[in-house]
Amino acid sequence: MFRAQILKAAATGAAAILALSACGATSASQSGATETIKVGALAVPAGDMLKQVQRELAPKQGLTVEYKEFSDYNTPNAAVSDGDIDANLFQNTTFMETYNKASGKSLVSVGKVYLPPMALYSNDVANLAALPDGASVAIPNDPTNEARALKLLASKGLIDVSENPITLKDIKANPKNLQFTEIENASLPQALNDKDAAIVTLAFALPAGLSADKQLLVEGKDSAYYNVLAVKAEMKNDPRVQKLYKILTSQDMKDFIQTKFKGLVIPAS
């Protein structure tokens, strides 16, 4: 009887130790001590950048990066808000703020990482001066990128727009009588098959094989549309997030961007 009581006490003590160990492991994981971070992006260019971080740069800093690829602009922010991923890298602050306003969420920018310049491309027109009167031009149909496209065209006097243009209704003058068609971002490269020109964001221009020699007009380094690392507000100062941002803005990453994209992508200074 006495021996049975001793064995029972020992078993109870072991169970308690295991329970405490399990609680400790859960706490460490929840606190981010695992040094693993989940990040989402479109395949190009941010996906290429994150794969380089995942393979070469993060392990040197004791960070494990789990990369999740998205194919559209609509889901990466919801994935962060829902906790499916910790951060994303695909958008500028204007796009993020538009999402916050529409969804009631509060994503924040950790900081600028790179500029994917928006450009006016053409398969048939050699340069901007050769763009004919009445030319057909496709532009993005989402509010952020449509506004950005209108500002780009206005910067060279192709159109005149109101102070903060959002849609085609904000065009005040159109001296070349350009014929605009609003198209979903992913379909803009294909629009070049039947349009004189199209404004395409780099995330879709690169996979479609659109090169600098097809650009009639492109944003410069002074653009307000640098893409940022975005997270939920409570994650901004998380050590994993700060470590990832430091890697993404390091000289090693700047060298990779210059080599990989041959000047088409501009690193944040």
C-alpha positions in Angstrom: 0.0 0.0 0.0 2.7 2.4 1.0 4.7 1.7 -2.2 1.6 2.4 -4.3 1.1 5.7 -2.7 4.7 6.7 -3.4 4.3 5.7 -7.1 1.0 7.7 -7.4 2.7 10.8 -5.9 5.6 10.5 -8.3 3.3 10.2 -11.2 1.3 13.3 -10.1 4.5 15.3 -9.7 5.7 14.3 -13.2 2.4 15.3 -14.7 2.6 18.7 -13.0 6.1 19.3 -14.3 5.0 18.4 -17.8 2.0 20.8 -17.5 4.2 23.6 -16.4 6.6 22.9 -19.2 3.8 23.0 -21.7 2.6 26.3 -20.3 6.1 27.8 -20.5 6.4 26.7 -24.2 3.1 28.3 -25.1 4.0 31.5 -23.4 7.4 31.7 -25.2 5.7 31.1 -28.5 3.0 33.8 -27.9 5.7 36.3 -26.8 7.5 35.9 -30.2 10.6 34.3 -28.6 10.7 31.7 -31.4 12.2 34.4 -33.7 9.9 33.3 -36.6 7.9 35.8 -38.6 5.3 35.2 -41.3 5.3 37.7 -44.2 3.1 38.0 -47.2 3.7 39.7 -50.6 3.0 39.5 -54.3 5.5 37.4 -56.2 7.4 40.3 -57.8 9.3 42.2 -56.7 8.7 41.9 -53.0 8.4 38.1 -53.2 11.9 37.9 -54.7 13.2 40.2 -52.0 11.6 38.1 -49.2 13.0 34.9 -50.7 16.5 36.4 -50.6 15.9 37.4 -47.0 14.6 33.9 -46.2 17.5 32.1 -47.8 20.5 34.3 -47.2 20.0 37.3 -44.9 17.6 36.4 -42.1 19.4 33.2 -40.9 22.5 35.3 -40.2 20.4 37.5 -37.9 18.8 34.5 -36.1 15.4 35.1 -37.8 13.3 32.6 -39.6 11.0 34.1 -42.3 8.0 32.2 -43.5 7.0 33.7 -46.8 3.4 33.5 -48.1 2.7 34.5 -51.8 -0.4 36.4 -52.8 -1.6 37.0 -56.4 -3.8 40.1 -55.8 -4.0 43.4 -53.9 -7.1 42.5 -52.0 -6.1 39.7 -49.6 -2.6 40.5 -48.0 -4.1 43.2 -45.7 -6.9 41.0 -44.6 -4.4 38.2 -43.9 -2.5 40.6 -41.5 -5.7 41.8 -39.8 -6.9 38.3 -39.3 -3.5 37.1 -37.9 -2.8 34.7 -40.7 0.5 36.5 -41.3 2.4 38.9 -39.1 3.3 41.5 -41.8 3.0 42.2 -45.5 5.2 44.0 -48.1 3.2 45.1 -51.2 1.6 48.5 -50.7 2.2 52.2 -50.2 0.8 54.1 -47.3 -2.0 55.6 -49.4 -3.3 52.2 -50.3 -3.0 51.0 -46.6 -4.9 54.0 -45.3 -7.7 53.4 -47.9 -7.9 49.8 -46.6 -8.0 51.0 -43.0 -10.8 53.4 -43.7 -12.9 50.9 -45.6 -12.3 48.0 -43.2 -12.2 49.8 -39.8 -8.8 48.2 -39.2 -5.6 50.0 -38.1 -2.6 48.6 -40.0 0.5 50.8 -39.7 3.7 51.3 -41.6 7.0 50.1 -40.1 8.8 52.2 -42.8 9.6 52.5 -46.5 11.4 49.6 -48.2 11.3 50.2 -52.0 9.7 52.1 -54.8 8.1 50.0 -57.6 7.8 52.8 -60.1 4.5 53.1 -62.0 5.0 53.7 -65.7 3.2 54.3 -68.9 4.0 51.5 -71.3 3.4 50.9 -75.0 4.1 48.1 -77.5 3.7 50.4 -80.5 4.5 54.0 -79.6 8.3 54.8 -79.5 8.2 57.8 -77.0 5.9 60.1 -75.2 6.1 62.8 -78.0 4.8 60.2 -80.5 1.7 59.4 -78.5 -1.1 60.4 -80.9 -4.1 62.6 -80.2 -7.0 60.4 -79.3 -4.8 57.6 -78.1 -6.4 54.8 -76.1 -4.9 54.5 -72.7 -5.7 51.8 -70.0 -5.3 52.8 -66.4 -5.8 51.0 -63.0 -9.3 50.9 -61.7 -8.6 50.9 -57.9 -8.8 54.3 -56.2 -5.2 54.5 -55.0 -3.5 53.4 -58.3 -6.0 55.3 -60.4 -5.2 58.5 -58.5 -1.5 57.8 -58.9 -1.8 57.2 -62.6 -3.7 60.5 -63.1 -1.0 62.4 -61.2 1.7 60.7 -63.4 0.0 61.8 -66.6 -0.6 65.3 -65.2 3.1 65.6 -64.3 4.0 65.8 -68.0 1.0 67.9 -69.0 -0.9 65.1 -70.8 -3.9 66.0 -68.7 -4.8 68.6 -66.1 -6.4 67.3 -62.9 -7.9 68.6 -59.6 -5.7 68.9 -56.6 -6.4 65.4 -55.3 -7.6 63.4 -58.2 -9.3 60.0 -57.6 -11.2 59.1 -60.8 -11.6 60.2 -64.4 -14.2 62.7 -63.3 -11.3 64.7 -61.7 -9.7 65.4 -65.1 -10.1 69.1 -65.8 -8.5 69.2 -69.2 -7.5 66.6 -71.8 -5.7 68.4 -74.6 -4.7 65.3 -76.5 -8.2 63.8 -76.1 -6.9 60.6 -74.6 -9.4 57.8 -74.5 -9.2 56.2 -71.0 -10.3 52.7 -70.0 -10.3 51.7 -66.3 -9.0 48.1 -65.9 -8.1 45.8 -63.0 -4.4 45.9 -62.2 -3.5 42.3 -63.1 -5.0 42.7 -66.6 -3.3 45.9 -67.6 -0.2 44.3 -69.3 -2.6 42.4 -71.6 -4.4 45.6 -72.4 -1.3 46.6 -74.4 -2.4 44.2 -77.1 -5.3 46.4 -78.1 -4.6 49.8 -76.5 -2.0 52.4 -77.6 -0.6 52.5 -74.0 -1.3 51.4 -70.5 -0.2 52.5 -67.0 1.0 49.4 -65.2 2.4 49.0 -61.6 5.7 47.2 -61.4 4.3 44.2 -59.6 2.5 43.2 -62.8 4.8 44.8 -65.3 7.8 42.6 -64.4 6.1 39.2 -64.6 4.6 40.3 -68.0 8.1 41.0 -69.3 7.6 44.7 -69.7 11.0 46.4 -69.8 12.3 49.9 -69.5 12.5 50.3 -73.3 8.7 50.2 -73.5 8.3 53.0 -70.9 7.0 56.3 -72.2 6.8 57.8 -68.8 7.9 56.6 -65.3 7.9 57.8 -61.7 11.1 59.1 -60.2 12.8 58.7 -56.8 10.8 61.6 -55.5 7.6 59.5 -55.7 5.3 59.4 -52.7 4.4 55.8 -53.4 7.2 53.8 -51.8 6.1 50.4 -50.6 6.2 49.8 -46.8 6.4 46.9 -44.4 2.9 46.9 -42.8 1.7 45.3 -39.6 -1.0 45.6 -37.0 -0.4 48.6 -34.7 0.5 46.4 -31.7 3.2 44.5 -33.7 5.1 47.6 -34.9 7.8 47.4 -32.1 7.9 43.6 -32.0 11.6 42.6 -32.1 11.0 40.3 -35.1 9.4 43.0 -37.1 12.2 45.5 -36.3 14.8 42.9 -37.2 13.1 42.2 -40.5 12.8 45.8 -41.4 16.5 46.3 -40.6 17.3 43.5 -43.0 15.0 44.8 -45.7 16.7 48.2 -45.7 20.3 46.9 -45.3 23.0 47.5 -47.8 22.9 43.8 -48.7 19.3 44.1 -49.7 20.0 47.3 -51.7 22.7 45.5 -53.6 20.4 42.6 -54.3 17.6 44.9 -55.6 20.0 46.7 -57.9 21.4 43.5 -59.3 18.1 41.6 -59.6 16.0 44.4 -61.1 18.6 46.4 -62.9 17.4 49.8 -61.7 13.6 49.1 -62.3 13.1 48.9 -58.5 14.4 51.7 -56.3 15.5 50.9 -52.7 14.5 53.3 -50.0 17.4 55.5 -49.1 
